[in-house]
C-alpha cells in the first residue's frame, strides 16, 4: 500500500490537474457558444446557396459550364477537416476514420486520390500514410473564418477540377447538431450542384436578372465557397463542443479520484493512529507487568 506521503502527493497532483481541465472546460464553453451562434446564423444562407445551385441547374444546360461538368470519377480530392489541438474526445478520430474509409473506397474502385488536409491532426496523421498525396495543408485557422480564409483552398480545388486532374471534390467534416451531438458528414463540392436539394416554391418562381446563365457563370464559384465555409463553421462548433465535454468529463473524473484518494489517505492515517495507540497500550502493559 502507498504511504500517506505518496497518497498526499497524488491528491495534490490530481487537484492541480482538475484546475487545468476546469479552466480548459470554461474556455471551450466560451468558444463553443460563439462558434455555435455563427454556424447556426450562416446555416440558412448555406442552404439557400445549395437551393440556388440546384435551381440554376434545372434552368440552364450546365454541361457547357466547367464547374458543373459531371464525368466518371477516376480521381477525386478529399478535404479532411480536423483540429490543430487534441483533447477533444473522439472529434479527430471520427474524422480520420471516415477519411481512411474514403481512401480505402478509392483504392478498391481504382480511383486516384488527392488530399487537402485542414488541421494539424490531419496533417500529422496523413504523413504516416503511404497512399496519401497531399496537395495542400492548412493550419491555424481562425475560430471565425471568412471567405478570404477558404479562398486558397477553393482555388486549388477548382484548378485541379478544371484541368481534369480530378473529377470530384468531397469535404469530410463534423456537422454540429447540439452541444452533445455531432456527426461526421461528407459533402460533395464539385461538380457544383451535385447534391440535389429541395428548392422552395418561391425560388422556383423567381426570375434571374439579367439571365440565369449570367447568374450561374458569375455566382457559381462564390456559392461553392459558401459550402466549404459553412462546413468549417460546423466543424469548429463541433470541435469546441466535444472539447468542452471531454474537459468536463476529465474534471469530474479528477474530482472522483481526489475523493477516493482522500478516503484512502484518511484510512491510512486512521490505521497509523490505531497502530500507534496499540503500540502505546502494549508498552504500558509491558511496564505494568
C-alpha positions as a Markdown table, in Angstrom:
| # | Residue | x | y | z |
|---|---|---|---|---|
| 1 | Unk | 0.0 | 0.0 | 0.0 |
| 2 | Unk | 1.2 | 3.5 | -0.8 |
| 3 | Unk | 2.4 | 5.6 | 2.1 |
| 4 | Unk | 0.5 | 8.6 | 3.4 |
| 5 | Unk | 3.0 | 10.9 | 1.9 |
| 6 | Unk | 2.7 | 9.3 | -1.6 |
| 7 | Unk | -1.1 | 9.5 | -1.4 |
| 8 | Unk | -1.0 | 13.1 | -0.3 |
| 9 | Unk | 1.3 | 13.9 | -3.2 |
| 10 | Unk | -1.1 | 12.2 | -5.6 |
| 11 | Unk | -4.0 | 14.2 | -4.2 |
| 12 | Unk | -2.2 | 17.4 | -4.8 |
| 13 | Unk | -1.3 | 16.3 | -8.4 |
| 14 | Unk | -4.9 | 15.3 | -9.1 |
| 15 | Unk | -6.3 | 18.6 | -7.8 |
| 16 | Unk | -3.8 | 20.6 | -9.9 |
| 17 | Unk | -4.9 | 18.6 | -13.0 |
| 18 | Unk | -8.5 | 19.3 | -12.1 |
| 19 | Unk | -7.9 | 23.1 | -12.0 |
| 20 | Unk | -6.3 | 22.8 | -15.5 |
| 21 | Unk | -9.2 | 20.8 | -17.0 |
| 22 | Unk | -11.8 | 23.1 | -15.4 |
| 23 | Unk | -10.1 | 26.1 | -16.9 |
| 24 | Unk | -10.0 | 24.4 | -20.3 |
| 25 | Unk | -13.7 | 23.5 | -20.0 |
| 26 | Unk | -14.6 | 27.1 | -19.4 |
| 27 | Unk | -12.5 | 28.3 | -22.3 |
| 28 | Unk | -14.0 | 25.7 | -24.6 |
| 29 | Unk | -17.5 | 26.5 | -23.5 |
| 30 | Unk | -17.0 | 30.2 | -24.3 |
| 31 | Unk | -15.6 | 29.4 | -27.7 |
| 32 | Unk | -18.4 | 26.9 | -28.3 |
| 33 | Unk | -21.1 | 29.5 | -27.8 |
| 34 | Unk | -19.5 | 31.9 | -30.3 |
| 35 | Unk | -18.9 | 29.1 | -32.8 |
| 36 | Unk | -22.4 | 27.7 | -32.4 |
| 37 | Unk | -24.1 | 31.0 | -32.9 |
| 38 | Unk | -22.0 | 31.7 | -36.0 |
| 39 | Unk | -22.7 | 28.2 | -37.5 |
| 40 | Unk | -26.4 | 28.4 | -36.9 |
| 41 | Unk | -26.6 | 32.0 | -38.2 |
| 42 | Unk | -25.0 | 31.2 | -41.5 |
| 43 | Unk | -26.6 | 27.7 | -41.9 |
| 44 | Unk | -29.7 | 29.2 | -43.6 |
| 45 | Unk | -27.6 | 31.1 | -46.1 |
| 46 | Unk | -25.6 | 27.9 | -47.0 |
| 47 | Unk | -28.8 | 26.0 | -47.5 |
| 48 | Unk | -30.1 | 28.8 | -49.8 |
| 49 | Unk | -26.9 | 28.6 | -51.8 |
| 50 | Unk | -27.4 | 24.9 | -52.4 |
| 51 | Unk | -31.0 | 25.6 | -53.4 |
| 52 | Unk | -29.9 | 28.2 | -55.8 |
| 53 | Unk | -27.3 | 25.9 | -57.4 |
| 54 | Unk | -30.0 | 23.2 | -57.8 |
| 55 | Unk | -32.5 | 25.7 | -59.2 |
| 56 | Unk | -30.0 | 27.1 | -61.7 |
| 57 | Unk | -29.0 | 23.6 | -62.7 |
| 58 | Unk | -32.6 | 22.8 | -63.7 |
| 59 | Unk | -32.9 | 26.0 | -65.7 |
| 60 | Unk | -29.6 | 26.0 | -67.6 |
| 61 | Unk | -27.9 | 23.4 | -69.7 |
| 62 | Unk | -24.9 | 23.1 | -67.3 |
| 63 | Unk | -22.9 | 20.7 | -69.3 |
| 64 | Unk | -21.1 | 23.6 | -71.0 |
| 65 | Unk | -20.0 | 25.0 | -67.6 |
| 66 | Unk | -16.8 | 23.5 | -66.4 |
| 67 | Unk | -17.7 | 23.7 | -62.7 |
| 68 | Unk | -20.8 | 21.6 | -63.3 |
| 69 | Unk | -19.2 | 19.0 | -65.5 |
| 70 | Unk | -20.2 | 15.6 | -64.3 |
| 71 | Unk | -17.9 | 12.8 | -65.6 |
| 72 | Unk | -16.8 | 9.3 | -64.5 |
| 73 | Unk | -14.8 | 9.6 | -61.3 |
| 74 | Unk | -11.2 | 8.4 | -62.0 |
| 75 | Unk | -9.6 | 10.8 | -59.4 |
| 76 | Unk | -11.1 | 12.8 | -56.6 |
| 77 | Unk | -9.9 | 15.3 | -54.0 |
| 78 | Unk | -10.7 | 14.8 | -50.3 |
| 79 | Unk | -10.7 | 17.8 | -47.9 |
| 80 | Unk | -10.4 | 16.5 | -44.4 |
| 81 | Unk | -11.2 | 19.0 | -41.6 |
| 82 | Unk | -9.7 | 18.3 | -38.2 |
| 83 | Unk | -8.4 | 20.4 | -35.3 |
| 84 | Unk | -4.9 | 21.7 | -34.6 |
| 85 | Unk | -5.1 | 20.6 | -31.0 |
| 86 | Unk | -6.1 | 17.4 | -29.3 |
| 87 | Unk | -8.0 | 16.9 | -26.0 |
| 88 | Unk | -11.3 | 17.0 | -27.9 |
| 89 | Unk | -12.6 | 13.5 | -27.2 |
| 90 | Unk | -13.4 | 11.5 | -30.4 |
| 91 | Unk | -13.6 | 14.5 | -32.6 |
| 92 | Unk | -10.4 | 13.9 | -34.6 |
| 93 | Unk | -10.5 | 10.1 | -34.5 |
| 94 | Unk | -14.1 | 10.1 | -36.0 |
| 95 | Unk | -13.0 | 12.3 | -38.9 |
| 96 | Unk | -9.8 | 10.3 | -39.5 |
| 97 | Unk | -11.8 | 7.0 | -39.5 |
| 98 | Unk | -14.1 | 8.4 | -42.3 |
| 99 | Unk | -11.0 | 9.7 | -44.1 |
| 100 | Unk | -9.4 | 6.3 | -44.1 |
| 101 | Unk | -12.7 | 4.7 | -45.2 |
| 102 | Unk | -12.8 | 7.1 | -48.2 |
| 103 | Unk | -9.2 | 6.3 | -49.1 |
| 104 | Unk | -10.0 | 2.6 | -49.0 |
| 105 | Unk | -13.1 | 3.0 | -51.1 |
| 106 | Unk | -11.0 | 4.8 | -53.7 |
| 107 | Unk | -8.3 | 2.2 | -53.6 |
| 108 | Unk | -10.9 | -0.6 | -54.2 |
| 109 | Unk | -12.5 | 1.4 | -57.1 |
| 110 | Unk | -9.1 | 2.1 | -58.6 |
| 111 | Unk | -9.7 | 5.9 | -58.1 |
| 112 | Unk | -6.7 | 8.1 | -57.7 |
| 113 | Unk | -6.8 | 10.2 | -54.6 |
| 114 | Unk | -5.6 | 13.6 | -53.7 |
| 115 | Unk | -6.0 | 15.3 | -50.3 |
| 116 | Unk | -6.2 | 18.7 | -48.7 |
| 117 | Unk | -5.7 | 18.5 | -45.0 |
| 118 | Unk | -7.1 | 21.1 | -42.7 |
| 119 | Unk | -5.7 | 21.0 | -39.1 |
| 120 | Unk | -2.5 | 19.7 | -37.6 |
| 121 | Unk | -4.1 | 16.5 | -36.5 |
| 122 | Unk | -5.0 | 15.5 | -40.1 |
| 123 | Unk | -1.6 | 16.6 | -41.4 |
| 124 | Unk | 0.3 | 14.5 | -38.8 |
| 125 | Unk | -1.9 | 11.5 | -39.4 |
| 126 | Unk | -1.6 | 11.6 | -43.2 |
| 127 | Unk | 2.1 | 12.0 | -43.0 |
| 128 | Unk | 2.3 | 8.4 | -41.7 |
| 129 | Unk | 0.2 | 7.0 | -44.6 |
| 130 | Unk | 1.9 | 5.9 | -47.8 |
| 131 | Unk | -1.1 | 6.2 | -50.1 |
| 132 | Unk | -1.8 | 9.9 | -49.4 |
| 133 | Unk | -0.8 | 12.5 | -51.9 |
| 134 | Unk | -1.4 | 15.9 | -50.2 |
| 135 | Unk | -1.8 | 18.9 | -52.4 |
| 136 | Unk | -2.3 | 21.3 | -49.6 |
| 137 | Unk | -2.0 | 21.6 | -45.8 |
| 138 | Unk | -3.7 | 24.4 | -43.8 |
| 139 | Unk | -3.3 | 25.0 | -40.1 |
| 140 | Unk | -4.1 | 27.7 | -37.5 |
| 141 | Unk | -7.5 | 28.6 | -39.0 |
| 142 | Unk | -9.3 | 31.4 | -37.0 |
| 143 | Unk | -12.3 | 30.4 | -35.0 |
| 144 | Unk | -14.4 | 32.7 | -37.2 |
| 145 | Unk | -13.1 | 32.1 | -40.7 |
| 146 | Unk | -14.1 | 34.3 | -43.7 |
| 147 | Unk | -14.3 | 33.7 | -47.4 |
| 148 | Unk | -10.8 | 35.0 | -47.7 |
| 149 | Unk | -9.6 | 32.2 | -45.5 |
| 150 | Unk | -11.1 | 29.4 | -47.6 |
| 151 | Unk | -10.4 | 31.1 | -51.0 |
| 152 | Unk | -7.0 | 29.4 | -51.4 |
| 153 | Unk | -8.5 | 26.0 | -50.8 |
| 154 | Unk | -11.3 | 26.6 | -53.3 |
| 155 | Unk | -8.9 | 28.0 | -55.8 |
| 156 | Unk | -6.7 | 24.8 | -55.6 |
| 157 | Unk | -9.8 | 22.5 | -55.8 |
| 158 | Unk | -11.2 | 24.4 | -58.8 |
| 159 | Unk | -7.8 | 24.4 | -60.6 |
| 160 | Unk | -7.5 | 20.6 | -60.3 |
| 161 | Unk | -11.1 | 20.2 | -61.4 |
| 162 | Unk | -10.9 | 22.5 | -64.3 |
| 163 | Unk | -7.8 | 20.8 | -65.8 |
| 164 | Unk | -9.4 | 17.4 | -65.2 |
| 165 | Unk | -6.8 | 16.2 | -62.8 |
| 166 | Unk | -9.7 | 15.3 | -60.5 |
| 167 | Unk | -13.3 | 14.6 | -61.3 |
| 168 | Unk | -14.9 | 15.3 | -57.8 |
| 169 | Unk | -14.2 | 17.1 | -54.6 |
| 170 | Unk | -15.6 | 15.9 | -51.3 |
| 171 | Unk | -15.3 | 17.5 | -47.8 |
| 172 | Unk | -15.2 | 15.3 | -44.7 |
| 173 | Unk | -16.2 | 17.4 | -41.7 |
| 174 | Unk | -18.2 | 17.2 | -38.4 |
| 175 | Unk | -21.7 | 18.6 | -38.6 |
| 176 | Unk | -22.9 | 20.4 | -35.4 |
| 177 | Unk | -26.3 | 19.2 | -34.2 |
| 178 | Unk | -26.3 | 20.0 | -30.5 |
| 179 | Unk | -23.7 | 20.6 | -27.8 |
| 180 | Unk | -23.7 | 16.9 | -27.0 |
| 181 | Unk | -24.4 | 15.5 | -30.5 |
| 182 | Unk | -22.4 | 15.8 | -33.7 |
| 183 | Unk | -21.9 | 13.6 | -36.8 |
| 184 | Unk | -19.3 | 13.2 | -39.5 |
| 185 | Unk | -20.6 | 14.0 | -42.9 |
| 186 | Unk | -19.2 | 14.1 | -46.4 |
| 187 | Unk | -20.3 | 17.0 | -48.7 |
| 188 | Unk | -19.8 | 17.0 | -52.4 |
| 189 | Unk | -18.4 | 20.4 | -53.5 |
| 190 | Unk | -17.6 | 19.7 | -57.2 |
| 191 | Unk | -19.1 | 19.2 | -59.6 |
| 192 | Unk | -21.2 | 22.1 | -58.4 |
| 193 | Unk | -24.8 | 21.4 | -57.5 |
| 194 | Unk | -24.2 | 17.7 | -57.3 |
| 195 | Unk | -26.4 | 17.3 | -54.2 |
| 196 | Unk | -30.0 | 17.7 | -55.2 |
| 197 | Unk | -31.5 | 20.0 | -52.6 |
| 198 | Unk | -35.3 | 20.6 | -52.4 |
| 199 | Unk | -36.0 | 24.1 | -53.7 |
| 200 | Unk | -38.6 | 26.4 | -52.1 |
| 201 | Unk | -41.5 | 27.3 | -54.3 |
| 202 | Unk | -40.7 | 31.0 | -54.1 |
| 203 | Unk | -37.2 | 30.3 | -55.6 |
| 204 | Unk | -38.7 | 28.1 | -58.3 |
| 205 | Unk | -40.9 | 31.1 | -59.3 |
| 206 | Unk | -38.0 | 33.6 | -59.3 |
| 207 | Unk | -36.7 | 35.4 | -62.3 |
| 208 | Unk | -32.9 | 35.8 | -62.7 |
| 209 | Unk | -31.5 | 39.1 | -64.0 |
| 210 | Unk | -30.0 | 39.6 | -66.4 |
| 211 | Unk | -30.4 | 35.8 | -67.0 |
| 212 | Unk | -30.0 | 32.5 | -65.3 |
| 213 | Unk | -26.9 | 31.8 | -67.4 |
| 214 | Unk | -25.2 | 35.0 | -66.3 |
| 215 | Unk | -26.0 | 34.4 | -62.7 |
| 216 | Unk | -24.7 | 30.8 | -63.0 |
| 217 | Unk | -21.5 | 31.9 | -64.6 |
| 218 | Unk | -20.8 | 34.7 | -62.0 |
| 219 | Unk | -22.1 | 33.2 | -58.8 |
| 220 | Unk | -21.2 | 29.5 | -59.0 |
| 221 | Unk | -17.7 | 29.9 | -57.5 |
| 222 | Unk | -18.9 | 32.1 | -54.7 |
| 223 | Unk | -21.7 | 29.7 | -53.9 |
| 224 | Unk | -19.2 | 26.8 | -53.7 |
| 225 | Unk | -17.1 | 28.9 | -51.3 |
| 226 | Unk | -20.1 | 29.2 | -49.1 |
| 227 | Unk | -20.5 | 25.4 | -48.8 |
| 228 | Unk | -16.9 | 25.0 | -47.7 |
| 229 | Unk | -17.1 | 27.9 | -45.3 |
| 230 | Unk | -20.2 | 26.5 | -43.7 |
| 231 | Unk | -18.5 | 23.1 | -43.3 |
| 232 | Unk | -15.7 | 24.8 | -41.5 |
| 233 | Unk | -18.0 | 26.7 | -39.2 |
| 234 | Unk | -19.9 | 23.5 | -38.4 |
| 235 | Unk | -16.6 | 21.7 | -37.7 |
| 236 | Unk | -15.3 | 24.4 | -35.3 |
| 237 | Unk | -18.5 | 24.4 | -33.4 |
| 238 | Unk | -18.4 | 20.6 | -33.1 |
| 239 | Unk | -14.7 | 20.7 | -32.0 |
| 240 | Unk | -15.3 | 23.2 | -29.2 |
| 241 | Unk | -18.4 | 21.3 | -28.0 |
| 242 | Unk | -16.5 | 18.0 | -27.9 |
| 243 | Unk | -13.6 | 19.6 | -26.2 |
| 244 | Unk | -15.9 | 21.1 | -23.6 |
| 245 | Unk | -17.5 | 17.7 | -22.9 |
| 246 | Unk | -14.1 | 16.0 | -22.7 |
| 247 | Unk | -12.7 | 18.5 | -20.2 |
| 248 | Unk | -15.9 | 18.3 | -18.2 |
| 249 | Unk | -15.6 | 14.5 | -18.0 |
| 250 | Unk | -11.9 | 14.9 | -17.1 |
| 251 | Unk | -12.8 | 17.4 | -14.3 |
| 252 | Unk | -15.5 | 15.1 | -13.0 |
| 253 | Unk | -13.1 | 12.1 | -13.0 |
| 254 | Unk | -10.5 | 14.2 | -11.2 |
| 255 | Unk | -13.0 | 15.1 | -8.5 |
| 256 | Unk | -13.9 | 11.5 | -8.1 |
| 257 | Unk | -10.3 | 10.3 | -8.0 |
| 258 | Unk | -9.4 | 13.0 | -5.5 |
| 259 | Unk | -12.3 | 11.9 | -3.3 |
| 260 | Unk | -11.1 | 8.3 | -3.4 |
| 261 | Unk | -7.5 | 9.3 | -2.7 |
| 262 | Unk | -8.7 | 11.4 | 0.2 |
| 263 | Unk | -10.6 | 8.5 | 1.6 |
| 264 | Unk | -7.6 | 6.3 | 1.2 |
| 265 | Unk | -5.4 | 8.9 | 2.9 |
| 266 | Unk | -7.8 | 9.1 | 5.9 |
| 267 | Unk | -8.0 | 5.4 | 6.2 |
| 268 | Unk | -4.2 | 5.2 | 6.1 |
| 269 | Unk | -4.0 | 8.0 | 8.7 |
| 270 | Unk | -6.5 | 6.3 | 10.9 |
| 271 | Unk | -4.7 | 3.0 | 10.6 |
| 272 | Unk | -1.4 | 4.7 | 11.6 |
| 273 | Unk | -3.1 | 6.3 | 14.6 |
| 274 | Unk | -4.6 | 2.9 | 15.6 |
| 275 | Unk | -1.2 | 1.3 | 15.3 |
| 276 | Unk | 0.4 | 4.0 | 17.4 |
| 277 | Unk | -2.2 | 3.6 | 20.1 |
| 278 | Unk | -1.8 | -0.2 | 20.1 |
| 279 | Unk | 1.9 | 0.2 | 20.5 |
| 280 | Unk | 1.5 | 2.7 | 23.4 |
| 281 | Unk | -1.0 | 0.4 | 25.1 |
| 282 | Unk | 1.2 | -2.6 | 24.6 |
| 283 | Unk | 4.2 | -0.8 | 26.0 |
| 284 | Unk | 2.2 | 0.4 | 29.1 |
| 285 | Unk | 1.0 | -3.1 | 29.8 |
| 286 | Unk | 4.6 | -4.4 | 29.4 |
| 287 | Unk | 5.8 | -1.9 | 32.0 |
| 288 | Unk | 2.9 | -2.8 | 34.5 |
| 289 | Unk | 3.9 | -6.4 | 34.2 |
